[in-house]
């Protein structure tokens, strides 16, 4: 097969990487809110606890509610990493997004909310955030591979 007939990914540009990080961060924030609002529409007690949290920062979430919140964070972090990898086509953008998300959540949960939320919740949300974004990035990079006519991944 000639050089010109091979499928090659387009070169990743710095602008593409920046857009990937921004898009991933937006998906991460908006995704959590969409999932939480959906659960609030289905579960009035959750809606009440969420309203109290947003108005007074008082934790009235039950353990099952907190587990749902943890799940929402993890799902949106994985989705954000996946989106960043698909857009940027480079691992560096995913690492930057992971650092931003984890840095923010470590500050928020080890400093700001430590005394307001259960210790186990704070630790899991903060520590799992970076690896979850990186997992999403790995999934995004593996789904972005194209297959050559010979059935091998294109390089």
KEDREN-793169 format. One record per residue (C-alpha): residue number from 1; chain; x, y, z. Coordinates in nm, 2 decimals. Each point is the difference from the previous one (the first is absolute). Example, Ala and Ser with C-alpha at 12.3 -4.5 7.8 and 13.67 -1.06 7.14 Angstrom:
<atoms>
@resi: 1	chain: A	px: 1.23	py: -0.45	pz: 0.78;
@resi: 2	chain: A	px: 0.14	py: 0.34	pz: -0.07;
</atoms>
This chain:
<atoms>
@resi: 1	chain: A	px: 0.00	py: 0.00	pz: 0.00;
@resi: 2	chain: A	px: 0.14	py: 0.34	pz: -0.09;
@resi: 3	chain: A	px: 0.08	py: 0.27	pz: 0.25;
@resi: 4	chain: A	px: -0.28	py: 0.22	pz: -0.14;
@resi: 5	chain: A	px: -0.26	py: -0.27	pz: 0.03;
@resi: 6	chain: A	px: 0.04	py: -0.06	pz: 0.37;
@resi: 7	chain: A	px: -0.25	py: 0.16	pz: 0.24;
@resi: 8	chain: A	px: 0.17	py: 0.24	pz: 0.23;
@resi: 9	chain: A	px: -0.16	py: 0.20	pz: 0.29;
@resi: 10	chain: A	px: 0.02	py: 0.37	pz: -0.04;
@resi: 11	chain: A	px: 0.27	py: 0.17	pz: 0.20;
@resi: 12	chain: A	px: -0.11	py: 0.12	pz: 0.34;
@resi: 13	chain: A	px: 0.03	py: 0.37	pz: 0.05;
@resi: 14	chain: A	px: 0.03	py: 0.20	pz: 0.32;
@resi: 15	chain: A	px: -0.33	py: 0.16	pz: -0.08;
@resi: 16	chain: A	px: -0.16	py: -0.34	pz: -0.03;
@resi: 17	chain: A	px: 0.15	py: -0.10	pz: 0.34;
@resi: 18	chain: A	px: -0.14	py: 0.32	pz: 0.17;
@resi: 19	chain: A	px: -0.34	py: -0.06	pz: -0.15;
@resi: 20	chain: A	px: 0.01	py: -0.36	pz: 0.12;
@resi: 21	chain: A	px: 0.08	py: 0.11	pz: 0.36;
@resi: 22	chain: A	px: -0.28	py: 0.26	pz: -0.01;
@resi: 23	chain: A	px: -0.25	py: -0.23	pz: -0.15;
@resi: 24	chain: A	px: 0.09	py: -0.27	pz: 0.25;
@resi: 25	chain: A	px: -0.04	py: 0.24	pz: 0.30;
@resi: 26	chain: A	px: -0.33	py: 0.12	pz: -0.13;
@resi: 27	chain: A	px: -0.13	py: -0.35	pz: -0.04;
@resi: 28	chain: A	px: 0.13	py: -0.09	pz: 0.35;
@resi: 29	chain: A	px: -0.19	py: 0.29	pz: 0.16;
@resi: 30	chain: A	px: -0.31	py: -0.01	pz: -0.20;
@resi: 31	chain: A	px: -0.02	py: -0.38	pz: 0.00;
@resi: 32	chain: A	px: -0.01	py: -0.02	pz: 0.38;
@resi: 33	chain: A	px: -0.27	py: 0.27	pz: 0.01;
@resi: 34	chain: A	px: -0.21	py: -0.18	pz: -0.26;
@resi: 35	chain: A	px: 0.03	py: -0.33	pz: 0.18;
@resi: 36	chain: A	px: -0.07	py: 0.15	pz: 0.34;
@resi: 37	chain: A	px: -0.30	py: 0.20	pz: -0.13;
@resi: 38	chain: A	px: -0.14	py: -0.32	pz: -0.16;
@resi: 39	chain: A	px: 0.03	py: -0.19	pz: 0.32;
@resi: 40	chain: A	px: -0.16	py: 0.30	pz: 0.19;
@resi: 41	chain: A	px: -0.30	py: -0.02	pz: -0.24;
@resi: 42	chain: A	px: -0.04	py: -0.37	pz: 0.07;
@resi: 43	chain: A	px: 0.07	py: 0.01	pz: 0.38;
@resi: 44	chain: A	px: -0.15	py: 0.28	pz: 0.20;
@resi: 45	chain: A	px: 0.21	py: -0.07	pz: 0.31;
@resi: 46	chain: A	px: 0.31	py: 0.04	pz: -0.21;
@resi: 47	chain: A	px: -0.13	py: 0.32	pz: -0.14;
@resi: 48	chain: A	px: -0.06	py: 0.13	pz: 0.35;
@resi: 49	chain: A	px: 0.35	py: -0.09	pz: 0.12;
@resi: 50	chain: A	px: 0.15	py: 0.16	pz: -0.31;
@resi: 51	chain: A	px: -0.19	py: 0.32	pz: 0.05;
@resi: 52	chain: A	px: 0.12	py: 0.01	pz: 0.37;
@resi: 53	chain: A	px: 0.36	py: -0.05	pz: -0.12;
@resi: 54	chain: A	px: -0.01	py: 0.27	pz: -0.26;
@resi: 55	chain: A	px: -0.17	py: 0.25	pz: 0.23;
@resi: 56	chain: A	px: 0.18	py: -0.06	pz: 0.33;
@resi: 57	chain: A	px: 0.28	py: -0.25	pz: -0.07;
@resi: 58	chain: A	px: -0.15	py: -0.22	pz: 0.26;
@resi: 59	chain: A	px: 0.04	py: -0.37	pz: -0.07;
@resi: 60	chain: A	px: -0.34	py: -0.18	pz: 0.03;
@resi: 61	chain: A	px: 0.08	py: -0.27	pz: -0.27;
@resi: 62	chain: A	px: -0.05	py: -0.35	pz: 0.11;
@resi: 63	chain: A	px: 0.27	py: -0.26	pz: -0.07;
@resi: 64	chain: A	px: -0.19	py: -0.13	pz: -0.32;
@resi: 65	chain: A	px: -0.03	py: 0.36	pz: -0.12;
@resi: 66	chain: A	px: 0.37	py: 0.06	pz: 0.05;
@resi: 67	chain: A	px: 0.08	py: -0.33	pz: -0.19;
@resi: 68	chain: A	px: -0.21	py: 0.13	pz: -0.29;
@resi: 69	chain: A	px: 0.20	py: 0.33	pz: 0.01;
@resi: 70	chain: A	px: 0.33	py: -0.20	pz: 0.00;
@resi: 71	chain: A	px: -0.13	py: -0.20	pz: -0.30;
@resi: 72	chain: A	px: -0.09	py: 0.32	pz: -0.18;
@resi: 73	chain: A	px: 0.34	py: 0.15	pz: 0.06;
@resi: 74	chain: A	px: 0.18	py: -0.31	pz: -0.13;
@resi: 75	chain: A	px: -0.22	py: -0.03	pz: -0.31;
@resi: 76	chain: A	px: 0.04	py: 0.36	pz: -0.09;
@resi: 77	chain: A	px: 0.38	py: -0.02	pz: 0.06;
@resi: 78	chain: A	px: 0.03	py: -0.30	pz: -0.22;
@resi: 79	chain: A	px: -0.21	py: 0.17	pz: -0.27;
@resi: 80	chain: A	px: 0.20	py: 0.32	pz: 0.02;
@resi: 81	chain: A	px: 0.33	py: -0.19	pz: -0.04;
@resi: 82	chain: A	px: -0.15	py: -0.19	pz: -0.30;
@resi: 83	chain: A	px: -0.12	py: 0.32	pz: -0.17;
@resi: 84	chain: A	px: 0.34	py: 0.17	pz: 0.06;
@resi: 85	chain: A	px: 0.18	py: -0.30	pz: -0.15;
@resi: 86	chain: A	px: -0.22	py: -0.02	pz: -0.31;
@resi: 87	chain: A	px: 0.03	py: 0.38	pz: -0.06;
@resi: 88	chain: A	px: 0.37	py: 0.04	pz: 0.07;
@resi: 89	chain: A	px: 0.12	py: -0.33	pz: -0.13;
@resi: 90	chain: A	px: 0.29	py: 0.03	pz: 0.25;
@resi: 91	chain: A	px: 0.05	py: -0.12	pz: 0.35;
@resi: 92	chain: A	px: 0.14	py: 0.33	pz: 0.12;
@resi: 93	chain: A	px: -0.34	py: 0.17	pz: -0.01;
@resi: 94	chain: A	px: -0.16	py: -0.27	pz: 0.21;
@resi: 95	chain: A	px: 0.28	py: 0.03	pz: 0.26;
@resi: 96	chain: A	px: -0.06	py: 0.37	pz: 0.02;
@resi: 97	chain: A	px: -0.37	py: -0.05	pz: 0.04;
@resi: 98	chain: A	px: 0.06	py: -0.26	pz: 0.27;
@resi: 99	chain: A	px: 0.23	py: 0.23	pz: 0.19;
@resi: 100	chain: A	px: -0.25	py: 0.29	pz: -0.02;
@resi: 101	chain: A	px: -0.29	py: -0.22	pz: 0.12;
@resi: 102	chain: A	px: 0.19	py: -0.17	pz: 0.27;
@resi: 103	chain: A	px: 0.16	py: 0.32	pz: 0.12;
@resi: 104	chain: A	px: -0.34	py: 0.17	pz: 0.02;
@resi: 105	chain: A	px: -0.16	py: -0.30	pz: 0.18;
@resi: 106	chain: A	px: 0.29	py: -0.04	pz: 0.24;
@resi: 107	chain: A	px: -0.03	py: 0.36	pz: 0.10;
@resi: 108	chain: A	px: -0.38	py: -0.01	pz: 0.02;
@resi: 109	chain: A	px: -0.01	py: -0.33	pz: 0.20;
@resi: 110	chain: A	px: 0.31	py: 0.02	pz: 0.21;
@resi: 111	chain: A	px: -0.03	py: 0.36	pz: 0.09;
@resi: 112	chain: A	px: -0.34	py: 0.16	pz: -0.06;
@resi: 113	chain: A	px: -0.24	py: -0.29	pz: 0.05;
@resi: 114	chain: A	px: 0.20	py: -0.23	pz: 0.23;
@resi: 115	chain: A	px: -0.19	py: 0.10	pz: 0.31;
@resi: 116	chain: A	px: -0.33	py: 0.01	pz: -0.18;
@resi: 117	chain: A	px: -0.01	py: -0.34	pz: -0.17;
@resi: 118	chain: A	px: 0.09	py: -0.35	pz: 0.12;
@resi: 119	chain: A	px: 0.37	py: -0.07	pz: 0.00;
@resi: 120	chain: A	px: -0.04	py: -0.31	pz: -0.22;
@resi: 121	chain: A	px: -0.19	py: 0.20	pz: -0.26;
@resi: 122	chain: A	px: 0.26	py: 0.27	pz: -0.01;
@resi: 123	chain: A	px: 0.29	py: -0.24	pz: -0.04;
@resi: 124	chain: A	px: -0.17	py: -0.21	pz: -0.28;
@resi: 125	chain: A	px: -0.12	py: 0.30	pz: -0.20;
@resi: 126	chain: A	px: 0.34	py: 0.17	pz: 0.01;
@resi: 127	chain: A	px: 0.24	py: -0.29	pz: -0.04;
@resi: 128	chain: A	px: -0.20	py: -0.19	pz: -0.27;
@resi: 129	chain: A	px: -0.05	py: 0.30	pz: -0.22;
@resi: 130	chain: A	px: 0.34	py: 0.01	pz: -0.18;
@resi: 131	chain: A	px: 0.01	py: -0.37	pz: -0.07;
@resi: 132	chain: A	px: -0.36	py: 0.01	pz: -0.12;
@resi: 133	chain: A	px: 0.08	py: 0.27	pz: -0.26;
@resi: 134	chain: A	px: 0.31	py: -0.20	pz: -0.11;
@resi: 135	chain: A	px: -0.21	py: -0.31	pz: -0.04;
@resi: 136	chain: A	px: -0.24	py: 0.19	pz: -0.22;
@resi: 137	chain: A	px: 0.30	py: 0.13	pz: -0.20;
@resi: 138	chain: A	px: 0.12	py: -0.36	pz: -0.05;
@resi: 139	chain: A	px: -0.35	py: -0.10	pz: -0.12;
@resi: 140	chain: A	px: -0.01	py: 0.30	pz: -0.23;
@resi: 141	chain: A	px: 0.34	py: -0.08	pz: -0.15;
@resi: 142	chain: A	px: -0.09	py: -0.36	pz: -0.06;
@resi: 143	chain: A	px: -0.33	py: 0.09	pz: -0.17;
@resi: 144	chain: A	px: 0.17	py: 0.25	pz: -0.22;
@resi: 145	chain: A	px: 0.23	py: -0.26	pz: -0.17;
@resi: 146	chain: A	px: -0.08	py: -0.07	pz: -0.36;
@resi: 147	chain: A	px: 0.05	py: -0.33	pz: -0.17;
@resi: 148	chain: A	px: 0.20	py: -0.04	pz: -0.32;
@resi: 149	chain: A	px: -0.13	py: -0.21	pz: -0.28;
@resi: 150	chain: A	px: 0.23	py: -0.28	pz: 0.12;
@resi: 151	chain: A	px: -0.18	py: -0.01	pz: 0.33;
@resi: 152	chain: A	px: 0.28	py: 0.15	pz: 0.20;
@resi: 153	chain: A	px: -0.03	py: 0.33	pz: 0.19;
@resi: 154	chain: A	px: 0.13	py: 0.28	pz: -0.21;
@resi: 155	chain: A	px: 0.30	py: 0.19	pz: 0.13;
</atoms>
